[in-house]
Amino acid sequence: MKETKVKSKSFRELLEKYLDIKGLDIVVVLTDGTEVELYKNREIIDDMIVTIDNYHNRQSIPISEVKSVDMFAA
């Protein structure tokens, strides 16, 4: 269990770094296979990835449901 928490913490820290880079297009793949493209206005609040589009629509994704993250240079 301890190893899982260490991996989760390092994943979160790495994810926070990449979310701060606005030039990256980020696609999050969830455990159910759903792919969600994050908007440029994004951040981590508590244990949620929060992304807000140009129309101020807010979407929250629990970090625990993230299976993988794909990044592309814009």
N, CA, C, O and CB atoms as a CASP TS submission, in Angstrom:
PFRMAT TS
TARGET T0000
AUTHOR 0000-0000-0000
METHOD Language model
MODEL 1
PARENT N/A
ATOM      1  N   MET     1       0.824  -1.198   0.000  1.00  0.00           N
ATOM      2  CA  MET     1       0.000   0.000   0.000  1.00  0.00           C
ATOM      3  C   MET     1       0.865   1.259   0.000  1.00  0.00           C
ATOM      4  O   MET     1       0.530   2.255  -0.641  1.00  0.00           O
ATOM      5  CB  MET     1      -0.936   0.000   1.208  1.00  0.00           C
ATOM      6  N   LYS     2       1.982   1.201   0.726  1.00  0.00           N
ATOM      7  CA  LYS     2       2.852   2.365   0.800  1.00  0.00           C
ATOM      8  C   LYS     2       3.406   2.710  -0.581  1.00  0.00           C
ATOM      9  O   LYS     2       3.491   3.884  -0.941  1.00  0.00           O
ATOM     10  CB  LYS     2       3.998   2.116   1.790  1.00  0.00           C
ATOM     11  N   GLU     3       3.785   1.685  -1.359  1.00  0.00           N
ATOM     12  CA  GLU     3       4.333   1.922  -2.690  1.00  0.00           C
ATOM     13  C   GLU     3       3.311   2.611  -3.586  1.00  0.00           C
ATOM     14  O   GLU     3       3.672   3.475  -4.384  1.00  0.00           O
ATOM     15  CB  GLU     3       4.787   0.605  -3.323  1.00  0.00           C
ATOM     16  N   THR     4       2.049   2.242  -3.464  1.00  0.00           N
ATOM     17  CA  THR     4       0.991   2.864  -4.251  1.00  0.00           C
ATOM     18  C   THR     4       0.864   4.341  -3.908  1.00  0.00           C
ATOM     19  O   THR     4       0.702   5.172  -4.802  1.00  0.00           O
ATOM     20  CB  THR     4      -0.343   2.150  -4.018  1.00  0.00           C
ATOM     21  N   LYS     5       0.937   4.677  -2.623  1.00  0.00           N
ATOM     22  CA  LYS     5       0.840   6.079  -2.220  1.00  0.00           C
ATOM     23  C   LYS     5       2.026   6.878  -2.747  1.00  0.00           C
ATOM     24  O   LYS     5       1.867   8.028  -3.159  1.00  0.00           O
ATOM     25  CB  LYS     5       0.762   6.194  -0.691  1.00  0.00           C
ATOM     26  N   VAL     6       3.217   6.275  -2.737  1.00  0.00           N
ATOM     27  CA  VAL     6       4.399   6.963  -3.256  1.00  0.00           C
ATOM     28  C   VAL     6       4.230   7.210  -4.747  1.00  0.00           C
ATOM     29  O   VAL     6       4.523   8.305  -5.227  1.00  0.00           O
ATOM     30  CB  VAL     6       5.685   6.141  -2.982  1.00  0.00           C
ATOM     31  N   LYS     7       3.761   6.207  -5.490  1.00  0.00           N
ATOM     32  CA  LYS     7       3.538   6.382  -6.919  1.00  0.00           C
ATOM     33  C   LYS     7       2.471   7.437  -7.170  1.00  0.00           C
ATOM     34  O   LYS     7       2.616   8.259  -8.074  1.00  0.00           O
ATOM     35  CB  LYS     7       3.135   5.055  -7.567  1.00  0.00           C
ATOM     36  N   SER     8       1.400   7.423  -6.380  1.00  0.00           N
ATOM     37  CA  SER     8       0.326   8.401  -6.550  1.00  0.00           C
ATOM     38  C   SER     8       0.832   9.815  -6.312  1.00  0.00           C
ATOM     39  O   SER     8       0.480  10.741  -7.041  1.00  0.00           O
ATOM     40  CB  SER     8      -0.835   8.093  -5.600  1.00  0.00           C
ATOM     41  N   LYS     9       1.663   9.974  -5.285  1.00  0.00           N
ATOM     42  CA  LYS     9       2.179  11.301  -4.966  1.00  0.00           C
ATOM     43  C   LYS     9       3.096  11.798  -6.083  1.00  0.00           C
ATOM     44  O   LYS     9       3.002  12.955  -6.493  1.00  0.00           O
ATOM     45  CB  LYS     9       2.933  11.280  -3.622  1.00  0.00           C
ATOM     46  N   SER    10       3.982  10.929  -6.576  1.00  0.00           N
ATOM     47  CA  SER    10       4.892  11.365  -7.637  1.00  0.00           C
ATOM     48  C   SER    10       4.125  11.611  -8.940  1.00  0.00           C
ATOM     49  O   SER    10       4.481  12.514  -9.698  1.00  0.00           O
ATOM     50  CB  SER    10       6.003  10.313  -7.861  1.00  0.00           C
ATOM     51  N   PHE    11       3.075  10.821  -9.215  1.00  0.00           N
ATOM     52  CA  PHE    11       2.240  11.048 -10.392  1.00  0.00           C
ATOM     53  C   PHE    11       1.564  12.404 -10.293  1.00  0.00           C
ATOM     54  O   PHE    11       1.524  13.158 -11.265  1.00  0.00           O
ATOM     55  CB  PHE    11       1.188   9.933 -10.544  1.00  0.00           C
ATOM     56  N   ARG    12       1.035  12.710  -9.123  1.00  0.00           N
ATOM     57  CA  ARG    12       0.355  13.993  -8.921  1.00  0.00           C
ATOM     58  C   ARG    12       1.325  15.159  -9.116  1.00  0.00           C
ATOM     59  O   ARG    12       0.996  16.140  -9.783  1.00  0.00           O
ATOM     60  CB  ARG    12      -0.275  14.054  -7.513  1.00  0.00           C
ATOM     61  N   GLU    13       2.516  15.049  -8.534  1.00  0.00           N
ATOM     62  CA  GLU    13       3.506  16.123  -8.661  1.00  0.00           C
ATOM     63  C   GLU    13       3.913  16.326 -10.120  1.00  0.00           C
ATOM     64  O   GLU    13       4.039  17.461 -10.579  1.00  0.00           O
ATOM     65  CB  GLU    13       4.746  15.813  -7.806  1.00  0.00           C
ATOM     66  N   LEU    14       4.119  15.228 -10.844  1.00  0.00           N
ATOM     67  CA  LEU    14       4.485  15.321 -12.252  1.00  0.00           C
ATOM     68  C   LEU    14       3.341  15.910 -13.068  1.00  0.00           C
ATOM     69  O   LEU    14       3.564  16.734 -13.954  1.00  0.00           O
ATOM     70  CB  LEU    14       4.873  13.943 -12.799  1.00  0.00           C
ATOM     71  N   LEU    15       2.120  15.487 -12.768  1.00  0.00           N
ATOM     72  CA  LEU    15       0.948  16.006 -13.464  1.00  0.00           C
ATOM     73  C   LEU    15       0.794  17.509 -13.229  1.00  0.00           C
ATOM     74  O   LEU    15       0.467  18.248 -14.158  1.00  0.00           O
ATOM     75  CB  LEU    15      -0.316  15.265 -13.006  1.00  0.00           C
ATOM     76  N   GLU    16       1.026  17.966 -11.999  1.00  0.00           N
ATOM     77  CA  GLU    16       0.940  19.401 -11.691  1.00  0.00           C
ATOM     78  C   GLU    16       1.927  20.198 -12.541  1.00  0.00           C
ATOM     79  O   GLU    16       1.592  21.275 -13.035  1.00  0.00           O
ATOM     80  CB  GLU    16       1.213  19.649 -10.191  1.00  0.00           C
ATOM     81  N   LYS    17       3.140  19.675 -12.711  1.00  0.00           N
ATOM     82  CA  LYS    17       4.145  20.367 -13.526  1.00  0.00           C
ATOM     83  C   LYS    17       3.676  20.503 -14.971  1.00  0.00           C
ATOM     84  O   LYS    17       3.792  21.570 -15.574  1.00  0.00           O
ATOM     85  CB  LYS    17       5.489  19.619 -13.476  1.00  0.00           C
ATOM     86  N   TYR    18       3.144  19.407 -15.521  1.00  0.00           N
ATOM     87  CA  TYR    18       2.709  19.440 -16.917  1.00  0.00           C
ATOM     88  C   TYR    18       1.463  20.297 -17.116  1.00  0.00           C
ATOM     89  O   TYR    18       1.316  20.931 -18.161  1.00  0.00           O
ATOM     90  CB  TYR    18       2.442  18.033 -17.409  1.00  0.00           C
ATOM     91  N   LEU    19       0.575  20.326 -16.145  1.00  0.00           N
ATOM     92  CA  LEU    19      -0.625  21.156 -16.271  1.00  0.00           C
ATOM     93  C   LEU    19      -0.271  22.639 -16.312  1.00  0.00           C
ATOM     94  O   LEU    19      -1.000  23.436 -16.904  1.00  0.00           O
ATOM     95  CB  LEU    19      -1.587  20.880 -15.112  1.00  0.00           C
ATOM     96  N   ASP    20       0.840  23.011 -15.687  1.00  0.00           N
ATOM     97  CA  ASP    20       1.265  24.413 -15.674  1.00  0.00           C
ATOM     98  C   ASP    20       1.820  24.872 -17.022  1.00  0.00           C
ATOM     99  O   ASP    20       1.890  26.073 -17.281  1.00  0.00           O
ATOM    100  CB  ASP    20       2.311  24.624 -14.597  1.00  0.00           C
ATOM    101  N   ILE    21       2.214  23.938 -17.877  1.00  0.00           N
ATOM    102  CA  ILE    21       2.762  24.293 -19.188  1.00  0.00           C
ATOM    103  C   ILE    21       1.597  24.489 -20.151  1.00  0.00           C
ATOM    104  O   ILE    21       0.992  23.518 -20.605  1.00  0.00           O
ATOM    105  CB  ILE    21       3.753  23.192 -19.716  1.00  0.00           C
ATOM    106  N   LYS    22       1.287  25.732 -20.458  1.00  0.00           N
ATOM    107  CA  LYS    22       0.110  26.053 -21.273  1.00  0.00           C
ATOM    108  C   LYS    22       0.288  25.682 -22.738  1.00  0.00           C
ATOM    109  O   LYS    22      -0.700  25.610 -23.469  1.00  0.00           O
ATOM    110  CB  LYS    22      -0.204  27.526 -21.165  1.00  0.00           C
ATOM    111  N   GLY    23       1.511  25.445 -23.190  1.00  0.00           N
ATOM    112  CA  GLY    23       1.742  25.078 -24.579  1.00  0.00           C
ATOM    113  C   GLY    23       1.516  23.605 -24.875  1.00  0.00           C
ATOM    114  O   GLY    23       1.639  23.178 -26.023  1.00  0.00           O
ATOM    115  N   LEU    24       1.186  22.823 -23.853  1.00  0.00           N
ATOM    116  CA  LEU    24       0.940  21.394 -24.048  1.00  0.00           C
ATOM    117  C   LEU    24      -0.545  21.116 -24.208  1.00  0.00           C
ATOM    118  O   LEU    24      -1.367  21.622 -23.444  1.00  0.00           O
ATOM    119  CB  LEU    24       1.503  20.587 -22.878  1.00  0.00           C
ATOM    120  N   ASP    25      -0.879  20.311 -25.200  1.00  0.00           N
ATOM    121  CA  ASP    25      -2.234  19.774 -25.295  1.00  0.00           C
ATOM    122  C   ASP    25      -2.219  18.473 -24.507  1.00  0.00           C
ATOM    123  O   ASP    25      -1.384  17.605 -24.763  1.00  0.00           O
ATOM    124  CB  ASP    25      -2.693  19.551 -26.807  1.00  0.00           C
ATOM    125  N   ILE    26      -3.121  18.329 -23.562  1.00  0.00           N
ATOM    126  CA  ILE    26      -3.141  17.165 -22.682  1.00  0.00           C
ATOM    127  C   ILE    26      -4.463  16.431 -22.837  1.00  0.00           C
ATOM    128  O   ILE    26      -5.539  17.023 -22.752  1.00  0.00           O
ATOM    129  CB  ILE    26      -2.921  17.580 -21.209  1.00  0.00           C
ATOM    130  N   VAL    27      -4.356  15.122 -23.067  1.00  0.00           N
ATOM    131  CA  VAL    27      -5.525  14.250 -23.136  1.00  0.00           C
ATOM    132  C   VAL    27      -5.402  13.256 -21.991  1.00  0.00           C
ATOM    133  O   VAL    27      -4.399  12.552 -21.874  1.00  0.00           O
ATOM    134  CB  VAL    27      -5.633  13.517 -24.533  1.00  0.00           C
ATOM    135  N   VAL    28      -6.429  13.201 -21.148  1.00  0.00           N
ATOM    136  CA  VAL    28      -6.456  12.300 -20.002  1.00  0.00           C
ATOM    137  C   VAL    28      -7.300  11.086 -20.376  1.00  0.00           C
ATOM    138  O   VAL    28      -8.425  11.232 -20.854  1.00  0.00           O
ATOM    139  CB  VAL    28      -7.022  13.013 -18.725  1.00  0.00           C
ATOM    140  N   VAL    29      -6.757   9.886 -20.158  1.00  0.00           N
ATOM    141  CA  VAL    29      -7.498   8.649 -20.393  1.00  0.00           C
ATOM    142  C   VAL    29      -7.945   8.124 -19.033  1.00  0.00           C
ATOM    143  O   VAL    29      -7.123   7.884 -18.148  1.00  0.00           O
ATOM    144  CB  VAL    29      -6.625   7.580 -21.166  1.00  0.00           C
ATOM    145  N   LEU    30      -9.261   7.950 -18.875  1.00  0.00           N
ATOM    146  CA  LEU    30      -9.821   7.502 -17.605  1.00  0.00           C
ATOM    147  C   LEU    30      -9.854   5.979 -17.534  1.00  0.00           C
ATOM    148  O   LEU    30      -9.677   5.300 -18.545  1.00  0.00           O
ATOM    149  CB  LEU    30     -11.228   8.072 -17.410  1.00  0.00           C
ATOM    150  N   THR    31     -10.082   5.449 -16.339  1.00  0.00           N
ATOM    151  CA  THR    31     -10.089   4.001 -16.137  1.00  0.00           C
ATOM    152  C   THR    31     -11.165   3.299 -16.952  1.00  0.00           C
ATOM    153  O   THR    31     -11.019   2.118 -17.265  1.00  0.00           O
ATOM    154  CB  THR    31     -10.281   3.688 -14.676  1.00  0.00           C
ATOM    155  N   ASP    32     -12.239   3.993 -17.304  1.00  0.00           N
ATOM    156  CA  ASP    32     -13.296   3.375 -18.117  1.00  0.00           C
ATOM    157  C   ASP    32     -13.023   3.503 -19.622  1.00  0.00           C
ATOM    158  O   ASP    32     -13.853   3.099 -20.437  1.00  0.00           O
ATOM    159  CB  ASP    32     -14.646   4.011 -17.786  1.00  0.00           C
ATOM    160  N   GLY    33     -11.860   4.065 -19.992  1.00  0.00           N
ATOM    161  CA  GLY    33     -11.476   4.185 -21.393  1.00  0.00           C
ATOM    162  C   GLY    33     -11.842   5.508 -22.042  1.00  0.00           C
ATOM    163  O   GLY    33     -11.455   5.759 -23.183  1.00  0.00           O
ATOM    164  N   THR    34     -12.575   6.354 -21.344  1.00  0.00           N
ATOM    165  CA  THR    34     -12.971   7.658 -21.871  1.00  0.00           C
ATOM    166  C   THR    34     -11.751   8.568 -21.997  1.00  0.00           C
ATOM    167  O   THR    34     -10.914   8.623 -21.096  1.00  0.00           O
ATOM    168  CB  THR    34     -14.039   8.310 -20.964  1.00  0.00           C
ATOM    169  N   GLU    35     -11.655   9.280 -23.118  1.00  0.00           N
ATOM    170  CA  GLU    35     -10.585  10.253 -23.320  1.00  0.00           C
ATOM    171  C   GLU    35     -11.153  11.656 -23.163  1.00  0.00           C
ATOM    172  O   GLU    35     -12.181  11.989 -23.751  1.00  0.00           O
ATOM    173  CB  GLU    35      -9.925  10.078 -24.715  1.00  0.00           C
ATOM    174  N   VAL    36     -10.473  12.476 -22.362  1.00  0.00           N
ATOM    175  CA  VAL    36     -10.920  13.844 -22.112  1.00  0.00           C
ATOM    176  C   VAL    36      -9.763  14.779 -22.437  1.00  0.00           C
ATOM    177  O   VAL    36      -8.690  14.681 -21.843  1.00  0.00           O
ATOM    178  CB  VAL    36     -11.406  14.031 -20.629  1.00  0.00           C
ATOM    179  N   GLU    37      -9.989  15.696 -23.395  1.00  0.00           N
ATOM    180  CA  GLU    37      -8.975  16.701 -23.711  1.00  0.00           C
ATOM    181  C   GLU    37      -9.158  17.873 -22.761  1.00  0.00           C
ATOM    182  O   GLU    37     -10.255  18.414 -22.624  1.00  0.00           O
ATOM    183  CB  GLU    37      -9.072  17.166 -25.204  1.00  0.00           C
ATOM    184  N   LEU    38      -8.067  18.259 -22.107  1.00  0.00           N
ATOM    185  CA  LEU    38      -8.134  19.351 -21.142  1.00  0.00           C
ATOM    186  C   LEU    38      -7.959  20.686 -21.850  1.00  0.00           C
ATOM    187  O   LEU    38      -7.179  20.801 -22.795  1.00  0.00           O
ATOM    188  CB  LEU    38      -7.065  19.180 -20.047  1.00  0.00           C
ATOM    189  N   TYR    39      -8.686  21.685 -21.389  1.00  0.00           N
ATOM    190  CA  TYR    39      -8.531  23.040 -21.908  1.00  0.00           C
ATOM    191  C   TYR    39      -7.261  23.653 -21.338  1.00  0.00           C
ATOM    192  O   TYR    39      -6.681  23.119 -20.393  1.00  0.00           O
ATOM    193  CB  TYR    39      -9.765  23.915 -21.562  1.00  0.00           C
ATOM    194  N   LYS    40      -6.830  24.765 -21.907  1.00  0.00           N
ATOM    195  CA  LYS    40      -5.600  25.425 -21.449  1.00  0.00           C
ATOM    196  C   LYS    40      -5.731  25.962 -20.027  1.00  0.00           C
ATOM    197  O   LYS    40      -4.738  26.049 -19.304  1.00  0.00           O
ATOM    198  CB  LYS    40      -5.236  26.564 -22.394  1.00  0.00           C
ATOM    199  N   ASN    41      -6.944  26.323 -19.622  1.00  0.00           N
ATOM    200  CA  ASN    41      -7.189  26.805 -18.265  1.00  0.00           C
ATOM    201  C   ASN    41      -7.475  25.583 -17.395  1.00  0.00           C
ATOM    202  O   ASN    41      -8.608  25.106 -17.332  1.00  0.00           O
ATOM    203  CB  ASN    41      -8.384  27.842 -18.218  1.00  0.00           C
ATOM    204  N   ARG    42      -6.435  25.081 -16.724  1.00  0.00           N
ATOM    205  CA  ARG    42      -6.547  23.837 -15.966  1.00  0.00           C
ATOM    206  C   ARG    42      -5.651  23.900 -14.742  1.00  0.00           C
ATOM    207  O   ARG    42      -4.624  24.578 -14.739  1.00  0.00           O
ATOM    208  CB  ARG    42      -6.180  22.621 -16.843  1.00  0.00           C
ATOM    209  N   GLU    43      -6.056  23.183 -13.705  1.00  0.00           N
ATOM    210  CA  GLU    43      -5.271  23.125 -12.478  1.00  0.00           C
ATOM    211  C   GLU    43      -5.742  21.955 -11.632  1.00  0.00           C
ATOM    212  O   GLU    43      -6.776  21.349 -11.912  1.00  0.00           O
ATOM    213  CB  GLU    43      -5.379  24.448 -11.687  1.00  0.00           C
ATOM    214  N   ILE    44      -4.968  21.640 -10.588  1.00  0.00           N
ATOM    215  CA  ILE    44      -5.366  20.605  -9.644  1.00  0.00           C
ATOM    216  C   ILE    44      -5.853  21.288  -8.382  1.00  0.00           C
ATOM    217  O   ILE    44      -5.145  22.103  -7.789  1.00  0.00           O
ATOM    218  CB  ILE    44      -4.192  19.621  -9.339  1.00  0.00           C
ATOM    219  N   ILE    45      -7.065  20.950  -7.977  1.00  0.00           N
ATOM    220  CA  ILE    45      -7.641  21.445  -6.728  1.00  0.00           C
ATOM    221  C   ILE    45      -8.011  20.216  -5.911  1.00  0.00           C
ATOM    222  O   ILE    45      -8.796  19.378  -6.354  1.00  0.00           O
ATOM    223  CB  ILE    45      -8.900  22.386  -6.980  1.00  0.00           C
ATOM    224  N   ASP    46      -7.441  20.113  -4.719  1.00  0.00           N
ATOM    225  CA  ASP    46      -7.581  18.921  -3.878  1.00  0.00           C
ATOM    226  C   ASP    46      -7.124  17.711  -4.693  1.00  0.00           C
ATOM    227  O   ASP    46      -5.972  17.676  -5.123  1.00  0.00           O
ATOM    228  CB  ASP    46      -9.066  18.740  -3.375  1.00  0.00           C
ATOM    229  N   ASP    47      -7.973  16.737  -4.914  1.00  0.00           N
ATOM    230  CA  ASP    47      -7.613  15.554  -5.700  1.00  0.00           C
ATOM    231  C   ASP    47      -8.380  15.515  -7.014  1.00  0.00           C
ATOM    232  O   ASP    47      -8.734  14.442  -7.501  1.00  0.00           O
ATOM    233  CB  ASP    47      -7.880  14.275  -4.899  1.00  0.00           C
ATOM    234  N   MET    48      -8.638  16.692  -7.587  1.00  0.00           N
ATOM    235  CA  MET    48      -9.398  16.797  -8.828  1.00  0.00           C
ATOM    236  C   MET    48      -8.623  17.632  -9.845  1.00  0.00           C
ATOM    237  O   MET    48      -8.000  18.636  -9.499  1.00  0.00           O
ATOM    238  CB  MET    48     -10.790  17.417  -8.565  1.00  0.00           C
ATOM    239  N   ILE    49      -8.674  17.200 -11.102  1.00  0.00           N
ATOM    240  CA  ILE    49      -8.186  18.029 -12.201  1.00  0.00           C
ATOM    241  C   ILE    49      -9.372  18.884 -12.623  1.00  0.00           C
ATOM    242  O   ILE    49     -10.415  18.357 -13.010  1.00  0.00           O
ATOM    243  CB  ILE    49      -7.612  17.157 -13.414  1.00  0.00           C
ATOM    244  N   VAL    50      -9.216  20.193 -12.548  1.00  0.00           N
ATOM    245  CA  VAL    50     -10.295  21.116 -12.902  1.00  0.00           C
ATOM    246  C   VAL    50      -9.880  21.855 -14.167  1.00  0.00           C
ATOM    247  O   VAL    50      -8.794  22.430 -14.237  1.00  0.00           O
ATOM    248  CB  VAL    50     -10.605  22.121 -11.732  1.00  0.00           C
ATOM    249  N   THR    51     -10.758  21.831 -15.161  1.00  0.00           N
ATOM    250  CA  THR    51     -10.498  22.519 -16.422  1.00  0.00           C
ATOM    251  C   THR    51     -11.715  23.372 -16.771  1.00  0.00           C
ATOM    252  O   THR    51     -12.856  22.940 -16.603  1.00  0.00           O
ATOM    253  CB  THR    51     -10.179  21.501 -17.566  1.00  0.00           C
ATOM    254  N   ILE    52     -11.463  24.583 -17.257  1.00  0.00           N
ATOM    255  CA  ILE    52     -12.534  25.537 -17.557  1.00  0.00           C
ATOM    256  C   ILE    52     -12.377  25.990 -19.005  1.00  0.00           C
ATOM    257  O   ILE    52     -11.300  26.425 -19.412  1.00  0.00           O
ATOM    258  CB  ILE    52     -12.502  26.766 -16.574  1.00  0.00           C
ATOM    259  N   ASP    53     -13.460  25.886 -19.782  1.00  0.00           N
ATOM    260  CA  ASP    53     -13.396  26.289 -21.185  1.00  0.00           C
ATOM    261  C   ASP    53     -13.635  27.791 -21.332  1.00  0.00           C
ATOM    262  O   ASP    53     -13.796  28.502 -20.340  1.00  0.00           O
ATOM    263  CB  ASP    53     -14.424  25.505 -22.015  1.00  0.00           C
ATOM    264  N   ASN    54     -13.656  28.263 -22.564  1.00  0.00           N
ATOM    265  CA  ASN    54     -13.814  29.697 -22.842  1.00  0.00           C
ATOM    266  C   ASN    54     -15.173  30.241 -22.421  1.00  0.00           C
ATOM    267  O   ASN    54     -15.325  31.449 -22.239  1.00  0.00           O
ATOM    268  CB  ASN    54     -13.610  29.959 -24.313  1.00  0.00           C
ATOM    269  N   TYR    55     -16.152  29.373 -22.266  1.00  0.00           N
ATOM    270  CA  TYR    55     -17.501  29.794 -21.865  1.00  0.00           C
ATOM    271  C   TYR    55     -17.717  29.629 -20.366  1.00  0.00           C
ATOM    272  O   TYR    55     -18.849  29.695 -19.887  1.00  0.00           O
ATOM    273  CB  TYR    55     -18.557  28.994 -22.631  1.00  0.00           C
ATOM    274  N   HIS    56     -16.637  29.415 -19.629  1.00  0.00           N
ATOM    275  CA  HIS    56     -16.638  29.265 -18.174  1.00  0.00           C
ATOM    276  C   HIS    56     -17.367  28.012 -17.708  1.00  0.00           C
ATOM    277  O   HIS    56     -17.847  27.957 -16.576  1.00  0.00           O
ATOM    278  CB  HIS    56     -17.268  30.475 -17.538  1.00  0.00           C
ATOM    279  N   ASN    57     -17.451  27.001 -18.577  1.00  0.00           N
ATOM    280  CA  ASN    57     -17.975  25.704 -18.162  1.00  0.00           C
ATOM    281  C   ASN    57     -16.858  24.948 -17.461  1.00  0.00           C
ATOM    282  O   ASN    57     -15.752  24.828 -17.988  1.00  0.00           O
ATOM    283  CB  ASN    57     -18.530  24.893 -19.381  1.00  0.00           C
ATOM    284  N   ARG    58     -17.148  24.444 -16.284  1.00  0.00           N
ATOM    285  CA  ARG    58     -16.141  23.799 -15.456  1.00  0.00           C
ATOM    286  C   ARG    58     -16.322  22.287 -15.494  1.00  0.00           C
ATOM    287  O   ARG    58     -17.439  21.780 -15.386  1.00  0.00           O
ATOM    288  CB  ARG    58     -16.216  24.315 -14.010  1.00  0.00           C
ATOM    289  N   GLN    59     -15.213  21.575 -15.649  1.00  0.00           N
ATOM    290  CA  GLN    59     -15.242  20.118 -15.626  1.00  0.00           C
ATOM    291  C   GLN    59     -14.224  19.641 -14.598  1.00  0.00           C
ATOM    292  O   GLN    59     -13.079  20.095 -14.596  1.00  0.00           O
ATOM    293  CB  GLN    59     -14.942  19.517 -17.041  1.00  0.00           C
ATOM    294  N   SER    60     -14.639  18.729 -13.726  1.00  0.00           N
ATOM    295  CA  SER    60     -13.757  18.189 -12.697  1.00  0.00           C
ATOM    296  C   SER    60     -13.562  16.699 -12.924  1.00  0.00           C
ATOM    297  O   SER    60     -14.523  15.965 -13.153  1.00  0.00           O
ATOM    298  CB  SER    60     -14.325  18.453 -11.284  1.00  0.00           C
ATOM    299  N   ILE    61     -12.313  16.259 -12.858  1.00  0.00           N
ATOM    300  CA  ILE    61     -11.975  14.855 -13.058  1.00  0.00           C
ATOM    301  C   ILE    61     -11.167  14.389 -11.847  1.00  0.00           C
ATOM    302  O   ILE    61     -10.115  14.959 -11.559  1.00  0.00           O
ATOM    303  CB  ILE    61     -11.174  14.642 -14.395  1.00  0.00           C
ATOM    304  N   PRO    62     -11.639  13.365 -11.131  1.00  0.00           N
ATOM    305  CA  PRO    62     -10.864  12.847  -9.998  1.00  0.00           C
ATOM    306  C   PRO    62      -9.543  12.236 -10.476  1.00  0.00           C
ATOM    307  O   PRO    62      -9.529  11.474 -11.443  1.00  0.00           O
ATOM    308  CB  PRO    62     -11.685  11.795  -9.219  1.00  0.00           C
ATOM    309  N   ILE    63      -8.454  12.561  -9.816  1.00  0.00           N
ATOM    310  CA  ILE    63      -7.150  12.017 -10.188  1.00  0.00           C
ATOM    311  C   ILE    63      -7.153  10.496 -10.059  1.00  0.00           C
ATOM    312  O   ILE    63      -6.455   9.812 -10.807  1.00  0.00           O
ATOM    313  CB  ILE    63      -6.038  12.627  -9.312  1.00  0.00           C
ATOM    314  N   SER    64      -7.923   9.968  -9.128  1.00  0.00           N
ATOM    315  CA  SER    64      -7.971   8.519  -8.918  1.00  0.00           C
ATOM    316  C   SER    64      -8.545   7.774 -10.120  1.00  0.00           C
ATOM    317  O   SER    64      -8.316   6.573 -10.259  1.00  0.00           O
ATOM    318  CB  SER    64      -8.794   8.202  -7.686  1.00  0.00           C
ATOM    319  N   GLU    65      -9.282   8.459 -10.989  1.00  0.00           N
ATOM    320  CA  GLU    65      -9.869   7.827 -12.170  1.00  0.00           C
ATOM    321  C   GLU    65      -8.981   7.938 -13.407  1.00  0.00           C
ATOM    322  O   GLU    65      -9.345   7.437 -14.471  1.00  0.00           O
ATOM    323  CB  GLU    65     -11.215   8.441 -12.461  1.00  0.00           C
ATOM    324  N   VAL    66      -7.821   8.589 -13.285  1.00  0.00           N
ATOM    325  CA  VAL    66      -6.924   8.776 -14.428  1.00  0.00           C
ATOM    326  C   VAL    66      -6.068   7.523 -14.606  1.00  0.00           C
ATOM    327  O   VAL    66      -5.357   7.100 -13.694  1.00  0.00           O
ATOM    328  CB  VAL    66      -6.023  10.037 -14.234  1.00  0.00           C
ATOM    329  N   LYS    67      -6.155   6.945 -15.799  1.00  0.00           N
ATOM    330  CA  LYS    67      -5.365   5.750 -16.126  1.00  0.00           C
ATOM    331  C   LYS    67      -4.038   6.152 -16.756  1.00  0.00           C
ATOM    332  O   LYS    67      -2.988   5.613 -16.409  1.00  0.00           O
ATOM    333  CB  LYS    67      -6.148   4.818 -17.079  1.00  0.00           C
ATOM    334  N   SER    68      -4.094   7.109 -17.690  1.00  0.00           N
ATOM    335  CA  SER    68      -2.877   7.588 -18.343  1.00  0.00           C
ATOM    336  C   SER    68      -3.096   8.996 -18.867  1.00  0.00           C
ATOM    337  O   SER    68      -4.222   9.488 -18.936  1.00  0.00           O
ATOM    338  CB  SER    68      -2.456   6.644 -19.491  1.00  0.00           C
ATOM    339  N   VAL    69      -1.990   9.631 -19.234  1.00  0.00           N
ATOM    340  CA  VAL    69      -2.034  11.001 -19.741  1.00  0.00           C
ATOM    341  C   VAL    69      -1.198  11.059 -21.018  1.00  0.00           C
ATOM    342  O   VAL    69      -0.044  10.633 -21.034  1.00  0.00           O
ATOM    343  CB  VAL    69      -1.507  12.028 -18.671  1.00  0.00           C
ATOM    344  N   ASP    70      -1.788  11.587 -22.082  1.00  0.00           N
ATOM    345  CA  ASP    70      -1.072  11.797 -23.342  1.00  0.00           C
ATOM    346  C   ASP    70      -0.854  13.291 -23.515  1.00  0.00           C
ATOM    347  O   ASP    70      -1.765  14.089 -23.295  1.00  0.00           O
ATOM    348  CB  ASP    70      -1.858  11.197 -24.560  1.00  0.00           C
ATOM    349  N   MET    71       0.373  13.670 -23.915  1.00  0.00           N
ATOM    350  CA  MET    71       0.696  15.082 -24.087  1.00  0.00           C
ATOM    351  C   MET    71       1.246  15.324 -25.481  1.00  0.00           C
ATOM    352  O   MET    71       1.986  14.506 -26.027  1.00  0.00           O
ATOM    353  CB  MET    71       1.704  15.546 -23.023  1.00  0.00           C
ATOM    354  N   PHE    72       0.868  16.464 -26.044  1.00  0.00           N
ATOM    355  CA  PHE    72       1.298  16.843 -27.380  1.00  0.00           C
ATOM    356  C   PHE    72       1.743  18.298 -27.350  1.00  0.00           C
ATOM    357  O   PHE    72       1.085  19.140 -26.740  1.00  0.00           O
ATOM    358  CB  PHE    72       0.162  16.626 -28.421  1.00  0.00           C
ATOM    359  N   ALA    73       2.858  18.594 -28.008  1.00  0.00           N
ATOM    360  CA  ALA    73       3.315  19.979 -28.094  1.00  0.00           C
ATOM    361  C   ALA    73       2.429  20.717 -29.082  1.00  0.00           C
ATOM    362  O   ALA    73       2.214  20.261 -30.205  1.00  0.00           O
ATOM    363  CB  ALA    73       4.812  20.059 -28.521  1.00  0.00           C
ATOM    364  N   ALA    74       1.918  21.863 -28.651  1.00  0.00           N
ATOM    365  CA  ALA    74       1.007  22.636 -29.506  1.00  0.00           C
ATOM    366  C   ALA    74       1.786  23.610 -30.358  1.00  0.00           C
ATOM    367  O   ALA    74       1.197  24.351 -31.145  1.00  0.00           O
ATOM    368  CB  ALA    74      -0.035  23.389 -28.663  1.00  0.00           C
TER
END
